[in-house]
Structures are given as structure tokens and as C-alpha cells.
Amino acid sequence: MTLFVNRLTQLDVSLWCPKRGLIGASWHVDAELDGALGEDGMLFDFGEVKPWIKSRLDAGADHTLLVPSRAPGISVEECREGLAIRTQLPYPMEVRGPRQAFTLLPWQAIGAERLGEHLAKELMRRPPPRVVAIRLGLRDETIDGASYTYSHGLKRHAGNCQRIAHGHRSRLEVWRQGRRDTGLEVRWANWLADRYLVDAEDVIDDGDADTLRCHYQAPQGRFALCLPRARCAVLPCTTTVEQIAAWLAAKIARECGERIRVKAFEGIDKGAIAEAGP
Ligand SMILES: Nc1nc2c(c(=O)[nH]1)N=C([C@H](O)[C@H](O)COP(=O)(O)OP(=O)(O)OP(=O)(O)O)CN2
């Protein structure tokens, strides 16, 4: 017998890609479980399947940086903070932080299908009674219009969002004078694509025009990151989705000289709405 649960949870992560660099990703997680029925006629109570899989994923890969440790130019070393990940291609980056902020995968590249297989194998190390196989499907949300991908970290977040390199793939909606403007949506989503969003307060002012360095202390430990300034956007505030929506609305309103409303998602199905005038 096979049991399935679609959209069981979501994974929000950043991943390193030797072609694109640091990428924010959000995936729906669909699950299938094979096994025999118990006396109650069930393979595994839905009410237990969902929290079991979600809690294991939340404690593992969710909100981490997925590191393909066999990709060209990647190195992983122990450091004062925990682990230091250094990259060369397509640009140099260094991220340091506690071990739990990283998922190391001995691969040349990260792919959603392979990651789903890997996570299912991990779940099967301690399977629930009667479950003999688990399959996890990771898939992008279907987005007809504009979507933006970014990475960030929220040092004041008590949970895993404090990790300096986790990210999202999110819808972006923009209204100009009360009407959706898909041209503006695409333009700003493209501008944001694969950027690292950072609070100015965390940036180290070392006079380097090309490389941005930032760091912070959070409840899980010390985090530090450096990467090309051209791949970053520095906000005058923390990078919660509320602040991103307000910052974008103000930026676009200034550029257009008109009142702008922005609906910025953070990952799938949630986000913030902000308005600004020129
Ligand atoms: N009001 C806000 N709350 C949170 C924000 C935010 O910007 N505004 N941001 C975060 C984190 O950045 C995080 O990445 C969001 O991840 P999420 O998947 O929502 O994590 P949760 O544990 O809250 O939800 P799940 O149900 O486990 O997916 C957090 N909060």
C-alpha cells in the first residue's frame, strides 16, 4: 500500500551553484510512503505523518546553506565559528557559521530530485512501524508571473532564520496607481535575482569597493559572510519580508514618481504588503 501527502511542508534554503553562485530556493515537499496496513486499517495516521516528516526536515536541511562539497573550487574547513565554506566559481564567497547552518552534500551540484532522494534515505534510517519505503518530491511553486530569489539571515530571529545564508524563491507583485504593473514586477524580480540582502548594520566598513563583508552574533553562534558587492543589496534595516516590501515600495516609488504598492512573498504563500509615495 502507498500513502501520499502532497505539499506536506516547504523547504526554504540557499544553495551554492558553480554557475549562478548563491541561490535562494523554496520547494514544496510531497511525500509517498510504502508499507503494510495495521489493525486500524491505516499505514500511518496522517496526523502523525506530517509532524514526523516536517520536524525531521526542520531539524535538518531546512533553512541551511546546501553545499555541493565536490563542486569545482569549493572548500570546507573547520573554523572558530564551526565551519568555513569557501568558493571560487562563479565568484569567491566565504561563509562561516555553526555546523547546523550547513548541509554538506558530497556532490558536484545540488538538484531538487537528488536532494529529495537523499532526505528520504535519511528519514528511512529510523522509519515508523510498518513503513518500508519513503519517497520525497521537492518541487518549485508554479509561479506564472515574476518571482525573485534571494538569500539572507535574520540575526534577531530566535529560530533557524538567524542562519546567515538561507533563502527563498518568492512571488513579487507591484501596483502602480492602483493597477498591477507586470513590467515593473519582472524588472525588480530580475534585479533581485540571486542577490544577498544584508542589513547595513551588519556590514563591516573596510573600504573594500569590490567585496562586502558582514557578520553578526545570533543565538546559535557567530556568523560571517563575504562576497562580491555586485551580488548584494544593502538595506538600511533588517531583511524581514515586511522591511523588504517597504524598501522595495519606496525604491520603486522614487524611481517612478508615483504611489506604489508591493506585495512581496517570502517563500510560498506568505509575505508582506507595503505602500510608498514618491
Ligand atoms: N513576520 C515575519 N516573520 C518571519 C520572517 C519575516 O520576514 N517576517 N522571516 C522568517 C524567516 O526568514 C524564515 O525564513 C521564514 O521561514 P518559514 O518557512 O516561515 O519558517 P517557519 O518556521 O516560520 O514556518 P514553517 O511552517 O516551518 O515553514 C521567519 N519569520
The ligand as a Tripos MOL2 file, in Angstrom:
@<TRIPOS>MOLECULE
LIG
   30    31     1     0     0
SMALL
NO_CHARGES

@<TRIPOS>ATOM
      1 N1          6.8230   38.4620   10.3510 N.pl3     1 LIG1
      2 C1          7.8900   37.7590    9.9030 C.ar      1 LIG1
      3 N2          8.1800   36.5510   10.4280 N.ar      1 LIG1
      4 C2          9.2500   35.8590    9.9500 C.ar      1 LIG1
      5 C3         10.0370   36.3930    8.9270 C.ar      1 LIG1
      6 C4          9.7050   37.6790    8.4080 C.ar      1 LIG1
      7 O1         10.3620   38.2020    7.4980 O.2       1 LIG1
      8 N3          8.6380   38.3090    8.9180 N.ar      1 LIG1
      9 N4         11.0640   35.6570    8.4110 N.2       1 LIG1
     10 C5         11.3660   34.4740    8.8580 C.2       1 LIG1
     11 C6         12.4960   33.7100    8.2480 C.3       1 LIG1
     12 O2         13.2280   34.4880    7.3310 O.3       1 LIG1
     13 C7         12.1370   32.3830    7.6260 C.3       1 LIG1
     14 O3         12.9450   32.0510    6.5260 O.3       1 LIG1
     15 C8         10.7380   32.1190    7.2420 C.3       1 LIG1
     16 O4         10.6610   30.7210    7.1270 O.3       1 LIG1
     17 P1          9.4120   29.8350    7.4530 P.3       1 LIG1
     18 O5          9.4300   28.7330    6.4820 O.co2     1 LIG1
     19 O6          8.1980   30.6500    7.5230 O.co2     1 LIG1
     20 O7          9.7110   29.2590    8.8470 O.3       1 LIG1
     21 P2          8.6290   28.9340    9.8820 P.3       1 LIG1
     22 O8          9.2920   28.0790   10.8680 O.co2     1 LIG1
     23 O9          8.0390   30.1750   10.4120 O.co2     1 LIG1
     24 O10         7.4460   28.1550    9.1170 O.3       1 LIG1
     25 P3          7.2770   26.6740    8.6670 P.3       1 LIG1
     26 O11         5.8580   26.3870    8.9130 O.co2     1 LIG1
     27 O12         8.1810   25.7990    9.4810 O.co2     1 LIG1
     28 O13         7.6110   26.5840    7.2040 O.co2     1 LIG1
     29 C9         10.6200   33.8650    9.9820 C.3       1 LIG1
     30 N5          9.5450   34.6500   10.4590 N.pl3     1 LIG1
@<TRIPOS>BOND
     1     1     2 1
     2     2     3 ar
     3     2     8 ar
     4     3     4 ar
     5     4     5 ar
     6     4    30 1
     7     5     6 ar
     8     5     9 1
     9     6     7 2
    10     6     8 ar
    11     9    10 2
    12    10    11 1
    13    10    29 1
    14    11    12 1
    15    11    13 1
    16    13    14 1
    17    13    15 1
    18    15    16 1
    19    16    17 1
    20    17    18 2
    21    17    19 1
    22    17    20 1
    23    20    21 1
    24    21    22 2
    25    21    23 1
    26    21    24 1
    27    24    25 1
    28    25    26 2
    29    25    27 1
    30    25    28 1
    31    29    30 1
@<TRIPOS>SUBSTRUCTURE
     1 LIG1         1 GROUP 0 **** ****
